[in-house]
Amino acid sequence: MCGFFQSQSKTCYALSLIFLTGVSVLKQATKKGLTLEELERCYIIAARIVADYGDAYLPVFERMKYELEKAKKTEGLKALAIAVTKENRGH
């Protein structure tokens, strides 16, 4: 598994640390500002790891799914707030 991550981006390196040290590292990684695109890549990689290496990695995949959904919701709410502000300028 390590060889796979060595060829990937800094985001995937963070994901490798998560798999090696546990889900708690993911909390730190997301607080440091992983982008939505980086989270999506990690989610796909986590799925691949579960498919290739088994159920032992399901908790990390589940957490990646949660973090990705949370990030998408946050981005959507930010976009909505910006749109509302633009529509109501001068009120």
N, C-alpha and C positions, 0 to 999 in steps of 0.2 A: 504494500500500500504506500509506503513512503516514497518510492520511486515515482509513483503517479503524481504525488503532490509536489515533488521537487520541480516538475516541469510546468507547474501552474502558477497563477498570479499570487500576489500577497494575500488575497482573500481566501484562496484555496489553501494557502499555508495556514491561515487562521483556522480554517475548517479542520485541517489535519490535527492541529493542536486540540481542537474540541474533541475529536475522536480519540485522541490519545489520553487526554486528561479529564474529560467529562464535560457534561452540558454546562456546568457553571462558567466555563470559559466563554461560552457563547454570549452570555449576558454581558461580559466585559467587551467582547468584540463588537456587539451591536451598539453599546454605549459610545464606542469610539467612532461611530459614524460610517458603518458599511452602507454603501449605496444600495438602492433597490436592485440594480443590475448585479451587484456583487452577491447580494442575498439570493437572487434567482439562480446564479451559477452554483452557489453552495448547495442550494436545495436540490438541484439536478445531480450534483456530485454525491450528495448524501443518499439520494435514491439509488444511484448506481452502486454505491458501497453496500447498501442493504441488499440489493439484488445479487451482488457478487459474493458478499461475505456473511450474509445471514441476519437473523432476527436480533442478534445482540446489539445491532446498531439502530434498531427502530426508535429508541428514545431520542437519539440525536436527530434522526429524520423528522420525528414528530415535532421537536423543538424548532427545527429549521422551518417547517411548514407554518408553525405558529408565528415565528418572527417575520416570515415573508408576508403572511396575511396581515399582520399588524402594520408592517411598513407600507403595504399597499393601501390600507385604510387611512393611515396618516397622510400619505401623499394625496389621496383623494379628498380628504378633508381640507388640506392646505389649498388645493386647486379650487375647491368650492368657496372657501373663504376669500380667495383672491378674486374669483368671478363675482361674488356678491359685492365686494368692495368696488370693483370696476363698474358694476351696474348701478350702484347707488352713490356715485360721486355727487357731491353737492347737496345731499339730503341732510 
